[in-house]
Each structure stands twice: as structure tokens, then as C-alpha cells.
Amino acid sequence: MTDQVLAIDLGKTGCRGSLRLDGQQTRSADAPGAPGLANAGGVAAAERAIRDVVAQITTPTTTFTLSIGAAGAAAAPDAAAQLARRLTDLPGAHGIAVTSDAVTAHAGALGGAPGVVLAAGTGAVATAVDAAGRFTRTDGWGSLLGDEGGGAWIGVEGLRAALRCHDGRAAHTALAAEASAHYGVALDDLPKHLGQHENPALLAARFAPIVAAAAATDDTAAAIMTAAGHALARTVLATIDRSGIPSPAPFAITGGLTNLGAPLLDPLRRAIAQRTDPRAPLGEPIDGAALLALDAGTVLEEMVVRIL
């Protein structure tokens, strides 16, 4: 019998699981995400999310290779190894692979081939792999220090603009009323509302689609979206430069932020047009996790922690 694969895409927003046999999905499940392996308590939160998804998908007789792409694994490889060890007691798991969700995004988008991939969701990270297998990562430093142009970044910038308007420190923006309506609290209570949430980056990122929608009629929102597109472009261009991949570099973008559409993607694409050869993603990060589960021969292998 062909080995089953249980692929996990663990981001800061959600945790997706896909059980596959011969490459075809047989079951799937979703659970809330985790703040990231580099955060305090990040390994424990990741473990809880993964066990939740695995419990939804498997039965007592299910056997599988577990392959996980987890947010924060690239910044905290020791935490990735710890997570792998903590999951060895999962019933039915006869092999575990843990890597960064940026790595699985690259594998899913380009199928393990060289090139540059921008993964833009709650966070933002670009990765490159050249023909010799050399791996380059840019940003992905988390919402406090990086992830510029990502969903949490856009959401925070929108909320900051709302509070500046509320204080009279800046011109009027529709984002002030939108923020209060979206979170169901007065603007004065926004800091407490976000600060008491176990995953503030996730909560802030939920405001990003509202900022993008407001960009059509609100100058402040439009400026935030343009700035986000330019920030992502800087990440992509820096990745090309650091990797040494000749321009135009094979390039794909993946992640939930692509759903924000033209307000974000137009400035991004204009800024990188001369340096990239755009490709439609072959698949999603969860497809990359499934690929890496059984294939230890890709150029990404050195980024994968395996326990067999």
C-alpha cells in the first residue's frame, strides 16, 4: 500500500490538514493557527493546533507520514526540531518532517525547482533557491520586527491611521469608523482589545481586507495598500539580489493576501516587473508539505527536520 501523507500548513491565521493517498486528498480539516514557533509558547501552541487537526482527520487505524510547514520555523530551527520530537507519539505517525511554511510555500509554488517565491499571508517572507540548492530567506521576522507588507502589517497600519484620525493627529479617514464597527469596540478600547488577544497579529490581519476595500475611495487606505505593495516588492528584490539568481528570476506569489487584489498587487507587480519572470503557482503551501513528505531529494531538503 502506498504511504499516506498527512500534510499540515500551520500559519498564524489557521492550521490546515490534508490526508492524501497517491497524491489525492481523502480527508481534510481546519483549526485556528498559532502565533509562530519563534514566539514564547510557540511550540506548545503549534503542537495543540496540529494535534487538533490530526485528531479530526485520522482514525485509530490510520498510518501516515506527517509533514508540517510551520510559521516561525526558519527563524527558530531549534523550535522546529523540538516540535518534531513532541509529535513522535502521535498514533499512526511513522515519519515526521517539519520545516518553515516559507519552505513549503516555495515547494508548492515551484514544485521544488529553483526560483523566488513570495509567501504573503498574516506575515510576509520571500524565499529563493538557486540551481545549486542554495537557500535564501528575506523577512519573515514576525509582526513585531518585520513581515512588512503582510496582513498583520496592513491591519496595524490601518488601525494606527484610525487612531491618528480619532486623536486629530491626521486627516479624516473612513478607517476610523470601519475599525470600530469591525471589532465592535470604541476606538479608545482598541489597544486593550488587541492586547488581550492570544494572537494579536491574527486579530490585526483581519482588518487588512477592510483596508483594501476602503482603498477605492479613501486616500489613507490607498496609501497604506501602496506602501504594502512596495514593502513586499523590496523583499522580493532583496531576495533576488542576495540569492544571485539572474534576472528575470522565476517568481510566484502565494498566500491569502493575494485575495486583496489590485490595491496590493498592482504596485507590487509594477515594482518587480523588470526583475521577475512571473509564474502561476503550481500549488499551495500544503501541496508543498505533501511533496516534501516523501521526497527528500529536492533542493529544499537542508531546511527540513526529519524524524523517521
C-alpha positions in Angstrom: 0.0 0.0 0.0 1.3 3.4 -0.9 2.2 5.6 2.1 -0.4 8.1 3.2 0.7 11.6 3.7 -0.8 14.0 6.3 0.3 17.5 5.2 -0.1 20.4 7.6 0.0 24.1 6.7 0.4 25.9 10.1 0.2 29.6 9.8 -0.6 32.4 12.2 -4.2 32.6 11.0 -5.1 29.0 10.5 -3.9 25.4 10.6 -5.0 23.2 7.6 -4.5 19.5 7.3 -4.8 17.3 4.2 -4.6 13.5 4.3 -3.5 12.2 0.9 -3.2 8.8 -0.7 -1.4 8.5 -4.0 -1.4 12.3 -4.2 -5.2 12.5 -3.8 -6.8 14.1 -0.8 -9.1 11.8 1.2 -9.8 13.9 4.2 -9.1 17.4 5.4 -9.6 19.6 8.5 -9.0 23.1 9.7 -8.2 24.6 13.1 -7.1 28.0 14.4 -3.4 28.9 13.8 -0.6 29.7 16.2 1.5 32.8 16.8 4.7 31.2 15.4 7.4 28.9 16.6 9.7 31.8 17.5 7.2 33.3 19.9 7.1 32.5 23.6 5.0 29.3 24.0 5.0 29.0 20.2 6.0 25.3 20.2 3.2 24.3 22.6 0.6 26.4 20.6 1.8 24.8 17.4 1.5 21.3 18.9 -2.0 22.0 20.1 -3.1 23.2 16.7 -1.5 20.2 14.9 -2.9 17.6 17.3 -6.4 19.2 16.9 -6.2 18.8 13.1 -4.7 15.3 13.2 -7.5 14.2 15.6 -10.1 15.4 13.2 -8.6 13.6 10.2 -7.3 10.3 11.4 -8.8 7.1 12.9 -7.1 4.6 15.2 -6.0 2.6 12.2 -4.7 5.4 10.1 -1.0 5.3 9.3 0.8 8.2 7.7 3.9 10.4 7.2 3.3 13.7 8.9 4.8 16.7 7.0 4.4 20.2 8.5 5.1 23.7 7.3 5.1 25.9 10.3 5.3 29.7 10.7 8.5 30.7 12.5 10.4 27.5 11.8 13.0 29.3 9.7 13.7 31.9 12.4 13.7 29.2 15.2 15.1 25.9 13.8 15.6 24.6 17.3 11.9 25.1 18.0 11.1 23.2 14.7 13.2 20.3 15.9 11.5 20.4 19.3 8.1 20.4 17.7 9.0 17.3 15.6 10.2 15.5 18.8 7.0 16.3 20.7 4.9 14.8 17.9 6.6 11.4 17.7 3.9 9.9 20.0 1.1 10.6 17.5 -0.7 7.3 16.9 -0.1 6.1 13.3 2.7 8.5 12.5 5.7 6.6 11.1 7.7 9.6 10.0 7.7 13.3 10.8 9.0 16.2 8.7 8.9 19.8 10.0 10.0 22.9 8.1 9.1 26.5 7.6 5.8 27.4 6.0 8.0 29.6 3.7 9.8 26.4 2.5 6.5 24.6 1.9 5.2 27.7 0.1 8.3 27.6 -2.2 7.9 23.8 -2.8 4.2 24.2 -3.5 4.5 27.1 -5.8 7.5 26.0 -7.9 7.4 22.2 -7.3 10.9 22.1 -5.8 12.5 23.9 -8.8 14.8 27.0 -8.4 13.3 30.5 -8.3 11.8 33.0 -5.9 8.5 32.7 -4.0 6.8 35.4 -2.0 4.5 34.0 0.7 2.2 36.7 1.8 -0.4 36.0 4.5 -0.7 37.2 8.0 3.1 37.6 7.7 5.4 38.0 4.7 8.5 36.2 3.7 10.3 35.6 0.4 12.5 32.6 -0.3 14.9 31.8 -3.2 16.6 28.6 -4.2 19.2 28.7 -6.9 20.2 25.8 -9.2 22.8 24.6 -6.7 20.3 24.4 -3.9 21.4 27.5 -2.0 18.5 28.8 0.1 17.9 32.5 0.8 15.2 33.9 3.0 14.2 37.5 3.3 12.0 39.0 6.1 9.6 36.6 7.9 10.8 38.2 11.1 7.4 38.3 12.7 4.9 41.1 13.3 7.0 42.9 15.9 10.2 43.3 13.8 9.2 42.5 10.2 6.7 40.9 8.0 6.5 44.2 6.2 3.6 44.4 3.8 1.9 41.3 5.2 -1.7 41.1 6.5 -0.8 42.0 10.1 1.3 44.9 8.9 -1.6 46.3 6.8 -4.0 45.8 9.6 -1.8 47.5 12.1 -1.2 50.4 9.8 -4.9 50.8 9.2 -5.6 50.8 12.9 -2.9 53.3 13.6 -4.4 55.5 10.9 -7.8 55.1 12.6 -6.4 56.2 16.0 -4.5 59.2 14.5 -7.8 60.3 13.0 -9.5 59.7 16.3 -6.9 61.9 18.1 -6.9 64.7 15.5 -3.3 63.9 14.6 -4.2 63.3 10.9 -6.8 63.9 8.3 -10.1 62.2 8.4 -10.2 58.6 7.2 -13.1 56.1 6.9 -10.9 53.6 8.6 -11.8 55.1 12.0 -15.4 54.2 11.7 -14.6 50.9 10.0 -12.3 49.8 12.8 -14.8 50.5 15.5 -17.5 48.6 13.5 -15.3 45.7 12.6 -14.1 45.0 16.2 -17.3 46.0 17.9 -15.5 48.3 20.4 -14.9 52.0 20.8 -11.6 53.2 19.3 -10.4 54.1 22.8 -10.7 50.4 23.7 -8.8 49.0 20.6 -5.4 48.7 22.4 -7.0 46.6 25.2 -9.0 44.6 22.7 -5.9 43.6 20.7 -3.5 43.4 23.6 -5.6 40.8 25.4 -5.9 38.5 22.4 -3.7 35.4 22.4 -2.7 36.2 18.8 -2.7 39.9 18.2 -1.1 39.6 14.7 -4.0 37.4 13.6 -6.6 39.9 15.0 -4.9 42.8 13.3 -4.6 40.9 10.0 -8.4 40.6 9.9 -8.6 44.3 9.3 -6.4 44.1 6.2 -9.3 43.2 3.8 -11.2 46.2 5.1 -8.3 48.5 4.4 -8.0 47.1 0.9 -11.7 47.6 0.3 -11.6 51.1 1.5 -8.7 52.0 -0.8 -11.0 52.6 -3.7 -12.5 55.7 -2.0 -10.2 56.6 0.9 -6.8 58.2 0.3 -5.4 57.0 3.6 -6.3 53.4 2.9 -5.0 53.6 -0.6 -1.7 54.9 0.6 -1.4 52.0 3.1 -2.0 49.5 0.4 0.5 51.1 -2.0 3.1 51.1 0.8 2.4 47.5 1.5 2.9 46.6 -2.2 6.2 48.5 -2.2 7.3 46.8 1.0 6.7 43.4 -0.5 8.5 44.4 -3.6 11.6 45.4 -1.6 11.5 42.0 0.0 11.3 40.3 -3.4 14.1 42.4 -5.0 16.4 41.9 -2.0 15.9 38.2 -2.3 16.8 38.2 -5.9 19.9 40.3 -5.2 21.0 38.2 -2.2 20.4 34.9 -4.0 22.3 35.8 -7.1 19.6 34.3 -9.3 19.9 36.0 -12.7 17.1 38.4 -13.7 14.4 37.8 -14.7 14.1 35.3 -11.9 11.3 32.7 -12.0 8.8 34.1 -9.5 5.5 33.1 -7.9 3.4 34.7 -5.2 1.2 32.6 -2.8 -0.8 33.1 0.3 -4.1 34.6 1.4 -3.0 38.2 0.8 -3.3 37.7 -2.9 -7.1 37.9 -2.4 -6.7 41.6 -1.6 -6.4 42.2 -5.3 -5.3 45.2 -7.3 -4.8 47.7 -4.4 -1.9 45.5 -3.2 -0.8 43.5 -6.2 -0.7 46.4 -8.8 2.1 48.4 -7.0 3.9 45.1 -6.2 3.9 43.9 -9.7 4.9 47.2 -11.2 7.9 47.4 -8.9 9.3 44.0 -9.7 8.3 43.7 -13.3 11.8 44.2 -14.7 13.4 41.6 -12.4 11.0 38.7 -12.4 9.5 36.1 -14.7 6.0 35.6 -13.2 4.7 32.0 -12.9 1.3 30.8 -11.8 1.8 28.8 -8.6 1.7 25.1 -9.2 0.1 24.6 -5.8 -0.4 25.9 -2.3 1.9 25.6 0.8 0.0 22.5 1.9 0.8 20.9 -1.5 4.5 21.7 -0.8 4.3 20.0 2.5 2.8 16.9 0.8 5.7 17.0 -1.7 8.4 17.2 0.9 6.8 14.4 3.0 8.2 11.7 0.8 10.7 13.4 -1.4 14.0 14.0 0.4 15.8 14.8 -2.8 14.6 18.4 -3.5 16.9 21.4 -3.3 15.0 22.4 -0.1 16.0 19.3 1.9 18.6 21.0 4.1 15.7 23.1 5.5 13.7 20.1 6.7 13.9 18.4 10.1 13.1 14.7 9.8 12.4 12.1 12.4 11.9 8.6 10.8 
